[in-house]
Each structure stands twice: as structure tokens, then as C-alpha cells.
């Protein structure tokens, strides 16, 4: 029986983009279901009753929630192509650590860049650059965080690249000037079809951020 795969998602979500990249890397065919996050569908509420958020993957009628867990699930289920997590237990642990770092630090800090002003904004920019420099250190001279091939940490982080223009415009700074290795890495990732076709247009993301800023009362 063929796999039935549905992704409940929202177009601009870097967390959803992670799953789209993972599915593309594995060559998995799936149905994409765009969700209205201000009026959540009955299907989303049913399939993700705990957090009630995207992305939620439905595989043969059963749901998997939380983006990093979904990416690992996709890697475990569709083993035959493009492994994302290393087989070595220590390297797997390291990959999970850095993906968790991205989840806990990068998103919360970058949200402050487009939702705050003044000293709080300046602090968020400083914290973001510090995070990126730590990630540059982990990347080292490797083409990807996964080594010679796109891996779990790359999939966790590269979706934020299409938000970089919004961060830079809202925060009035240059990521490339501060962390050129991160930009070079992101451009390498974008050469892969699984990434370039999954990431959204930065201009559209910025327009979406402008709408959010008005909603949050920032502008």
C-alpha cells in the first residue's frame, strides 16, 4: 500500500519549511494543506490536540508533531535516500544538540528583532550575532553542518535564511558583514533543489513581517 502523507503547514513558517526540505530530500510525495493560524482547522485540532500548531505530519492516518521530531521521523521512515542524521551515536547527539540550540535560541531572539525597538532591539541583534558566531564555529570548514552532505542541523537552520532580509531591514544591520561564513553556507544550501524550492521568497516574508509588526503594534 502506498504511503499517504499530508503536511499541515503555514507557508512562511521556518518550522514547516524544515519538514518540506526533509520530505524533498527523501523524495516523498505528499499533500500540502495550508492552515489558517488564526482560525485553526478541525483537522489540525484533531491531529495535534496538545499544541494545536503547525507543522503537523499525517502519515497513514497517524500524526507526528513538532518540526525537529518530524524531520527525525522522516529520516527514520524513509531510510533509503539522503540520510539526515549521522549513524554514529555521538555525532547524532551533537546534531540534536545544535538543532535544539537553534530552536531554543535563534527563533526567540530573531522574533525580538522584528517585534521590539530601542535597547531591546539592539540587545536582540547582539544576541543573534553571538548565536550565529557560535554556529559558524560549529560549521568550521565543512561545506554543511552535516559534513559533505546536507544534514539534520542544516535542515533545522536553513529555513530561517528566507527571513534574513526581514531581520536586516527591521534591525538595520548586515548579517553577511558580521557572519560571512553563515551566508556562504546558506547560499551553498540554496544550490540544492530541495532547499531552493522549499524556501519562500524573502520579499514576501518581509511583507508578512510588516503585517505582523502592525498586528503587534510595533509600527
C-alpha positions in Angstrom: 0.0 0.0 0.0 1.3 3.4 -0.9 2.1 5.8 1.9 -0.5 8.6 2.5 1.3 11.7 3.6 -0.2 15.1 4.4 1.6 18.1 5.8 -0.5 20.6 7.7 1.6 23.8 7.4 1.7 27.6 7.0 3.7 29.0 4.1 6.1 31.3 6.0 6.9 29.1 8.9 10.6 28.2 9.1 9.5 25.2 11.2 7.2 23.9 8.4 9.9 24.6 5.8 12.2 22.1 7.7 9.7 19.4 7.1 9.3 20.3 3.4 13.1 20.1 2.9 13.3 16.8 4.6 10.4 15.3 2.5 12.0 16.7 -0.7 15.4 15.2 0.3 13.8 11.8 0.6 11.7 12.2 -2.5 8.4 11.6 -0.5 5.2 12.6 -2.3 2.7 14.4 0.0 -0.4 16.5 0.1 0.2 20.1 1.3 -2.5 21.6 3.4 -2.2 25.3 4.1 -3.5 26.3 7.5 -5.1 29.5 8.8 -3.4 30.0 12.1 -6.0 32.5 13.3 -8.8 30.1 12.6 -7.4 26.6 13.1 -9.0 23.8 11.1 -10.8 20.8 12.7 -8.2 18.5 11.2 -5.3 20.4 12.8 -7.0 20.4 16.2 -7.7 16.7 15.9 -4.3 15.7 14.7 -2.3 18.0 17.1 -4.6 18.3 20.2 -1.8 19.1 22.6 0.0 22.1 20.9 -2.6 22.8 18.1 0.1 24.1 15.8 1.9 23.5 12.6 3.7 21.7 11.2 1.9 18.5 11.7 2.6 15.5 9.6 -0.1 12.9 9.0 1.3 9.5 7.8 -1.2 6.8 7.0 -3.7 8.4 9.4 -1.3 8.9 12.3 0.1 12.3 13.3 3.6 13.3 14.2 4.1 16.8 15.7 6.9 19.3 16.3 9.2 20.0 13.4 12.5 18.5 14.6 10.7 15.4 15.7 9.0 15.2 12.3 12.3 15.6 10.5 13.8 12.8 12.5 10.7 10.6 11.9 11.0 11.3 8.1 14.7 10.3 8.3 13.8 7.1 10.2 10.9 6.0 8.0 12.4 6.8 4.6 15.9 5.4 5.2 16.8 4.6 1.6 17.8 8.1 0.4 19.7 11.1 1.8 20.3 10.3 5.4 20.0 13.4 7.6 21.2 12.2 11.0 24.6 10.5 11.3 24.7 6.8 12.2 27.4 7.4 14.9 25.7 7.9 18.3 28.0 10.7 19.4 27.5 12.6 16.1 23.7 12.1 16.3 23.8 13.6 19.8 25.8 16.6 18.6 23.4 17.1 15.7 20.4 17.0 18.1 22.2 19.5 20.4 22.7 22.1 17.7 19.3 21.7 16.3 17.9 22.2 19.8 20.1 25.3 20.2 18.6 26.7 17.0 15.1 26.0 18.3 15.7 27.5 21.8 17.9 30.5 20.9 17.6 31.6 17.2 13.8 31.8 16.9 13.2 33.6 20.2 16.0 36.1 19.6 15.0 36.8 15.9 11.4 37.4 16.9 12.6 40.2 19.1 14.4 41.8 16.1 11.0 42.5 14.4 8.8 43.0 17.4 10.9 45.4 19.5 12.6 48.8 19.3 15.4 50.7 21.0 17.6 49.0 23.6 15.7 45.7 23.4 16.2 45.6 19.6 19.9 46.4 19.9 20.2 43.6 22.5 18.4 41.1 20.3 20.7 42.0 17.4 23.8 41.5 19.6 22.5 38.1 20.9 21.6 37.0 17.3 25.1 37.7 16.0 26.6 35.8 19.0 24.4 32.8 18.1 25.5 33.0 14.5 29.2 33.1 15.5 28.7 30.0 17.7 27.1 28.3 14.7 30.0 29.4 12.4 32.4 27.8 14.9 30.4 24.5 14.7 30.3 24.7 10.9 34.1 25.2 10.8 35.5 24.4 7.3 32.8 21.9 6.4 30.5 22.7 3.5 27.5 21.8 5.6 26.8 21.2 9.2 26.3 17.6 8.2 29.7 17.4 6.7 29.9 16.8 2.9 26.2 16.4 2.7 23.1 18.3 3.9 22.2 17.1 7.3 19.8 17.5 10.3 21.3 20.8 11.5 21.3 22.3 8.0 17.6 21.3 7.7 16.9 22.8 11.1 18.6 26.2 10.4 18.5 27.0 6.7 14.7 27.8 6.6 15.5 31.0 8.6 17.6 32.2 5.7 14.5 33.4 3.8 13.7 35.6 6.9 17.2 37.2 7.0 16.2 40.1 4.8 13.4 40.9 7.2 15.7 40.8 10.2 18.3 43.0 8.4 15.7 45.6 7.3 13.9 45.7 10.7 17.1 45.7 12.6 19.2 47.9 10.2 22.2 45.6 10.2 24.1 43.3 7.8 24.3 39.6 8.7 26.9 39.0 5.9 29.2 41.7 7.3 29.1 40.1 10.8 29.0 36.4 9.8 30.1 35.8 6.2 30.5 32.1 6.7 26.8 31.7 7.5 25.8 33.5 4.4 28.2 31.4 2.2 26.8 28.2 3.8 23.2 29.3 3.2 24.0 30.0 -0.5 25.5 26.5 -0.8 22.4 25.1 0.7 20.3 27.1 -1.8 22.1 25.3 -4.7 20.2 22.2 -3.6 16.7 21.9 -5.2 15.2 20.5 -2.0 16.1 23.8 -0.3 15.6 26.3 -3.1 12.1 25.0 -3.9 11.1 24.8 -0.2 12.2 28.3 1.0 9.9 31.2 0.5 10.6 34.5 -1.4 12.3 36.8 1.1 10.3 39.8 -0.2 7.1 38.1 0.6 8.3 37.1 4.0 9.3 40.7 4.7 5.8 41.9 3.6 4.3 39.3 6.0 6.6 40.6 8.8 5.4 44.1 8.1 1.8 42.9 8.6 2.8 41.1 11.9 4.5 44.3 13.1 1.3 46.2 12.6 -0.7 43.5 14.4 1.8 43.5 17.3 1.6 47.3 17.4 5.3 47.8 16.6 4.6 50.2 13.7 
